[in-house]
Amino acid sequence: MNAVRRAAGWFRTRFSWLDPFVVALLLTLLAAALLPPNAAAQGVLSVAGTAAIAVQFFISGLRLSTAEAVGGLRVWRLHLLIAGFSFVFSPLLGLGVAAGSSWYLTRELVAGLLFLTMLPTAVQTAVTFTTIARGNTAAAVCAASISNLLGIVVTPLLVALFLGSFSGMNAASALRIVLQIVVPFLLGQLLNRRLGRWAERRAAPLKLVDRGAILLVVYAAFGTAVANGVWDRLPRHQLVVAAGICALMLGLMLALTFFVARKMRFDRADATAIMFGGSEKSLAAGLPISAILFPGPLAGVVILPVIMYHAMQLVLCAVIARRMAKRAAPVPDAAAALEPGKVAA
């Protein structure tokens, strides 16, 4: 037993940069590639995935404090900048990437890269890395919450605008978004006052349910794509190129968000929140939306750039946040840490 503990401790020390959820995602993709579901299982997984999406957004609504999100709106410059990066600059970058890579990559991968750029920021990781880097945690919480609230509406609209002919966006899919995403989320919000503290106390098991729902959607989407012959249409070398494009986009977004925030005279704490909030993309929002908007096996390919980007942002942002923490001066008091929106003199 002691030997096992020592081995586990050695592994955690050597591979502290490796997020367990990234490992779970990769194992899920491997399972879907090696053991794709048959036709009967695909039907069961479709129903289970529909339920998982509803549960996931119900939990998101339950855990999100409406008062915090609305209260944070007063720091409008910071939130407007993050929303601008997430829903304006990033999709424009995606259009450029799509135009530049369409001669080489398959249409499915190009659509996945473009879809990736339309997603809202990742709530949990943006807040976590901002906190580690000694940035403005309160601003990160508000900005990520607002971004995800906007994403429920804005992301499908962007998909309809730029990928309408390629996706399955129509009246039926719009209704599915309302029933599977908006209604469960609003129900969770309505119950937030009564059950919000209960959800906080049970954050760990709810996180397991949330991530389990994501893994189920990943297996269902990618497994269905594999069962329908995705490897016949998707050369392996194109996956490497798509991964390289995701890495370049992430690096560019991280550098540009921090640079612009400092040029706009935000202090370091707010610029840190803007950097992580404006550059990260939400896997938790992207997978359910892709499952609804992209028909059948197509969703299994479209989600691959989203998964690649998510894995990269977990690893790279963890390294950046730790380095920033070493260079940052400690926040003098708790009140200062919770005061969003300060602008450097």
C-alpha positions in Angstrom: 0.0 0.0 0.0 2.8 2.4 0.9 4.5 1.6 -2.5 1.2 2.5 -4.3 0.9 5.8 -2.4 4.6 6.7 -3.2 4.0 5.8 -6.8 0.8 8.0 -6.9 2.7 10.8 -5.2 5.5 10.6 -7.7 3.0 10.6 -10.6 1.2 13.7 -9.2 4.5 15.5 -8.8 5.9 14.7 -12.2 2.7 15.1 -14.1 0.9 17.9 -12.1 0.3 19.7 -15.4 -1.8 16.9 -16.7 -5.5 17.4 -15.9 -7.4 14.3 -15.0 -10.3 15.4 -17.1 -8.1 15.6 -20.2 -7.0 12.0 -19.5 -10.7 11.0 -19.2 -11.5 12.8 -22.5 -8.6 11.0 -24.3 -9.6 7.6 -22.9 -13.3 8.3 -23.9 -12.1 9.1 -27.5 -10.0 6.0 -27.5 -12.9 3.8 -26.3 -15.2 5.3 -29.0 -12.5 4.7 -31.7 -11.9 1.1 -30.6 -15.4 0.1 -29.4 -17.9 2.3 -31.3 -21.6 1.7 -30.5 -23.7 -0.4 -32.8 -27.0 0.8 -34.3 -29.1 -0.3 -31.3 -26.6 1.3 -28.8 -26.6 4.5 -30.8 -30.3 4.9 -30.3 -29.9 4.4 -26.5 -27.0 6.8 -26.4 -29.0 9.4 -28.3 -31.7 9.3 -25.7 -29.2 9.3 -22.8 -27.3 12.1 -24.4 -30.4 14.2 -24.7 -31.1 13.7 -21.0 -27.4 14.3 -20.1 -27.5 17.7 -21.9 -30.6 18.7 -20.0 -29.1 17.6 -16.6 -25.9 19.4 -17.4 -27.5 22.8 -18.1 -29.9 22.4 -15.1 -26.8 22.0 -12.9 -25.2 25.0 -14.6 -28.3 27.1 -13.9 -28.5 25.8 -10.3 -24.9 26.7 -9.5 -24.8 30.1 -11.2 -25.7 33.0 -8.9 -27.9 35.4 -10.9 -27.2 38.1 -8.4 -23.4 37.8 -9.0 -23.8 37.8 -12.8 -26.2 40.8 -12.8 -24.2 42.7 -10.2 -21.0 42.3 -12.3 -22.6 44.1 -15.2 -21.7 47.4 -13.6 -18.1 46.7 -14.7 -19.2 47.1 -18.3 -15.8 47.8 -19.9 -14.3 44.5 -18.7 -17.3 42.4 -19.6 -17.7 44.1 -23.0 -14.1 43.4 -23.9 -14.3 39.7 -23.0 -17.6 39.3 -24.9 -16.1 41.1 -27.8 -13.2 38.7 -27.9 -15.4 35.7 -27.4 -18.2 36.5 -29.9 -16.7 39.0 -32.4 -12.9 38.8 -32.7 -12.7 35.0 -32.2 -15.3 34.2 -34.9 -13.6 36.6 -37.3 -10.4 34.8 -36.6 -12.3 31.5 -37.2 -13.5 32.8 -40.6 -9.9 33.6 -41.5 -8.7 30.2 -40.4 -11.5 28.5 -42.3 -10.7 30.3 -45.5 -7.0 29.6 -45.1 -7.3 25.9 -44.3 -10.3 24.8 -46.4 -8.0 23.8 -49.3 -6.4 21.2 -47.1 -8.7 20.1 -44.3 -12.0 18.3 -44.7 -15.2 20.4 -44.5 -16.0 18.7 -41.2 -12.8 19.8 -39.6 -13.0 23.3 -41.0 -16.6 23.5 -39.6 -15.2 22.3 -36.2 -12.5 25.0 -36.2 -15.1 27.7 -37.0 -17.6 26.4 -34.5 -14.9 26.4 -31.8 -14.4 30.1 -32.2 -18.1 30.8 -31.6 -18.2 29.3 -28.1 -18.4 31.2 -24.9 -15.6 31.2 -22.3 -15.1 28.3 -20.0 -16.4 29.2 -16.5 -14.6 26.8 -14.2 -11.1 27.0 -15.8 -11.2 30.7 -16.5 -12.0 31.4 -12.9 -9.5 28.8 -11.5 -6.6 30.1 -13.6 -7.4 33.7 -12.8 -7.4 32.8 -9.1 -4.1 30.9 -9.4 -2.5 33.8 -11.2 -3.7 36.2 -8.5 -6.0 38.0 -10.9 -9.4 39.5 -10.2 -11.4 36.4 -9.4 -14.7 38.2 -8.8 -14.5 39.8 -12.3 -13.6 36.4 -13.8 -16.7 34.8 -12.2 -19.0 37.5 -13.4 -17.5 37.7 -16.9 -17.6 33.9 -17.4 -21.1 33.7 -16.2 -22.3 36.5 -18.5 -20.4 35.0 -21.4 -22.2 31.6 -21.0 -25.6 33.3 -20.6 -24.9 35.1 -23.9 -23.6 31.9 -25.5 -26.9 30.1 -25.1 -28.3 32.5 -27.6 -25.4 34.0 -29.5 -23.5 30.7 -30.4 -26.5 29.1 -32.2 -27.1 32.5 -34.0 -23.5 32.6 -35.2 -23.7 29.0 -36.3 -26.9 29.8 -38.3 -25.2 32.8 -39.8 -21.8 31.2 -40.8 -22.6 27.5 -40.9 -26.3 27.4 -41.6 -26.1 25.5 -44.9 -23.6 23.0 -43.3 -25.2 22.4 -39.9 -28.7 21.2 -39.2 -29.8 24.6 -37.9 -33.5 24.9 -38.5 -36.8 25.5 -36.6 -36.6 21.9 -35.1 -33.0 22.4 -33.8 -34.0 25.8 -32.4 -36.8 24.2 -30.5 -34.4 21.5 -29.2 -32.1 24.2 -28.0 -34.9 25.8 -26.1 -36.1 22.5 -24.6 -32.7 20.9 -23.9 -30.7 23.9 -22.9 -32.7 27.0 -22.2 -35.6 25.5 -20.2 -33.3 23.3 -17.9 -31.0 26.3 -17.4 -33.9 28.6 -16.4 -35.3 26.0 -14.2 -32.0 25.7 -12.4 -31.9 29.5 -12.1 -35.4 29.5 -10.6 -34.3 27.0 -8.0 -31.0 28.8 -7.3 -32.3 30.7 -4.3 -33.6 27.6 -2.6 -31.0 25.1 -3.6 -28.0 27.2 -4.5 -26.3 26.6 -1.1 -27.1 22.9 -1.3 -25.4 22.9 -4.7 -22.3 24.6 -3.3 -22.0 22.0 -0.5 -22.2 19.2 -3.0 -20.0 20.8 -5.6 -17.8 17.7 -5.9 -20.5 15.2 -6.8 -22.3 17.7 -9.0 -19.0 18.2 -10.8 -18.7 14.5 -11.4 -22.3 14.4 -12.8 -21.5 17.4 -15.1 -18.3 15.9 -16.4 -19.9 12.5 -16.7 -22.5 14.1 -19.0 -19.8 15.6 -21.1 -18.0 12.3 -21.5 -21.2 10.6 -22.4 -21.9 13.1 -25.2 -18.3 12.8 -26.4 -18.6 9.0 -26.6 -22.0 9.1 -28.3 -21.0 11.7 -30.9 -17.5 10.4 -31.8 -18.5 6.7 -31.5 -21.4 7.3 -33.9 -19.0 9.0 -36.3 -16.5 6.1 -36.1 -19.3 3.6 -36.6 -20.3 5.5 -39.8 -16.8 5.4 -41.3 -15.3 8.6 -40.1 -11.7 7.3 -40.6 -12.4 6.8 -44.3 -13.1 10.5 -44.7 -10.7 11.9 -42.1 -6.9 11.4 -42.8 -4.8 11.2 -39.6 -2.4 13.9 -40.8 -5.3 16.3 -41.0 -5.9 15.8 -37.3 -2.3 16.8 -36.6 -2.7 20.0 -38.7 -6.0 20.8 -37.0 -4.3 20.4 -33.6 -1.5 22.7 -34.7 -4.0 25.3 -35.8 -5.8 25.1 -32.4 -2.5 25.6 -30.6 -1.7 28.7 -32.8 -5.2 30.2 -32.1 -4.9 29.6 -28.4 -1.4 31.2 -28.2 -2.6 34.2 -30.3 -5.7 34.7 -28.2 -3.8 34.5 -24.9 -1.2 37.1 -26.1 -3.7 39.4 -27.7 -6.3 39.5 -24.9 -3.6 40.4 -22.3 -1.9 42.9 -24.6 -5.2 44.7 -25.5 -6.3 44.8 -21.8 -3.1 46.4 -20.8 -3.2 48.9 -23.7 -6.7 49.8 -22.5 -5.1 50.6 -19.1 -6.7 47.8 -17.1 -4.6 46.9 -14.1 -2.8 43.6 -14.0 -5.5 41.8 -12.0 -8.3 42.7 -14.4 -6.0 42.1 -17.4 -5.4 38.5 -16.1 -9.2 37.9 -15.9 -9.6 39.3 -19.4 -6.8 37.1 -20.8 -8.2 33.8 -19.5 -11.9 34.8 -20.0 -11.3 36.1 -23.5 -9.2 33.3 -24.8 -10.7 30.1 -23.3 -13.6 28.2 -24.9 -16.2 26.1 -23.1 -16.2 22.4 -23.8 -19.2 22.1 -21.5 -21.3 24.4 -23.7 -19.8 23.4 -27.0 -20.5 19.6 -26.9 -24.3 19.9 -26.2 -24.8 22.6 -28.7 -22.9 20.7 -31.4 -24.9 17.6 -30.7 -28.1 19.5 -31.3 -27.0 21.6 -34.3 -24.9 19.2 -36.3 -26.7 16.1 -37.6 -25.6 12.5 -36.9 -21.9 11.5 -37.4 -21.0 15.1 -38.4 -21.1 16.1 -34.7 -18.4 13.5 -33.9 -15.9 15.3 -36.2 -17.0 18.9 -35.4 -16.2 18.4 -31.7 -12.6 17.2 -32.3 -11.2 20.8 -32.5 -13.2 21.8 -29.4 -11.7 18.9 -27.5 -8.2 19.6 -28.8 -8.4 23.3 -27.8 -9.8 22.4 -24.4 -7.0 20.0 -23.6 -4.4 22.6 -24.7 -5.9 25.4 -22.7 -6.0 23.3 -19.6 -2.3 22.5 -19.9 -0.9 25.8 -21.2 -3.1 28.1 -19.0 -2.0 26.1 -15.9 1.6 26.8 -16.7 1.0 30.4 -17.5 -1.1 30.9 -14.3 1.6 29.4 -12.1 4.3 31.6 -13.6 2.2 34.7 -13.2 1.5 33.8 -9.6 5.2 33.8 -8.9 5.7 37.2 -10.4 2.6 38.8 -8.9 2.6 40.7 -5.6 0.0 39.4 -3.1 -3.4 41.1 -3.1 -3.3 43.3 0.1 -6.7 42.4 1.4 -9.8 40.4 0.5 -11.9 43.5 -0.2 -9.4 44.6 -2.9 -9.5 41.2 -4.5 -13.3 41.3 -4.8 -13.4 44.8 -6.3 -13.7 44.4 -10.1 -13.1 46.9 -12.8 -10.2 48.9 -11.5 -8.3 50.7 -14.2 -4.6 51.4 -13.9 -3.5 55.0 -13.4 
